[in-house]
Amino acid sequence: MTGVLGLLDLMIAGAPVLIFCVWQLVSLNRAIARDKVGRDSPTSPDPAIPEGASPEGASPEGAGHPVG
């Protein structure tokens, strides 16, 4: 009976640990893949800045307004 309870305890404690380890491994692999893609591109775009917009902010030239 003691052996059965020991195995039960091992399964109850071990299952969450194994799930957590697999989750961390997948998360780390995804982060490494994202870093590789970002490193390979010459400039990684900032998702907060729309395409074609100036990262410094809005300018009169970019808005189509006359300057001066």
N, C-alpha and C positions, 0 to 999 in steps of 0.2 A: 504493500500500500504506500509505503514511503517513496518508493521509486516512481510510482504513478503520480503522486503529488509533486514530486520534484520535476517530472516532465511537464506537468500542467503549469507549474510555476515558471518554468523555463519558456514555455510557449506564450504565456500571458505577458511576461516581461520582455521576451525576445522579439515578438511580432512587432510591437511599436518601434523598437530600436532598429530592426531591419527595414521597416517601412521608412523611417526617418533617414537612414543611411542611403537608401535608394533615391529618395526625394532629393537629398543633398547632392548626390552624384549627378542626377539629371540636371539639377539647377546649375551646378558648376559647369557641366558640359555646354549648356546653353549660353552661359555667360562667356565662356571661352570662345564659342562660335561667334557671338556678337562682337567681341573684341577683335577677332580676326577679320571680320567683315569691315569693321570700322577702321582698322589699321591698313587694310588693303586699298581702301578708297582714298584718293588724294585729299579730299576734305569731306569729313562726315557732316551731313547737313543737320542743323538743329531742327527738331520736329516742331518747335514752337514758332519758327519763322516760316511764313508761307513762301513758296517758290517764287522767285522773282523779286521778293521784297529785300530791302537793304537791312542788314543786321544792325546797322547803327541807328536805325529809326526811320521815320518817314521824312522824305525830303520834298521840297517843292517840285524839283525836276521829276521825281518819280510819281508825283500825284498829278502831273500834267498842268500845274499852275505856272504862270509866268514868273520868272525870277527877277527881282530887283524892284 
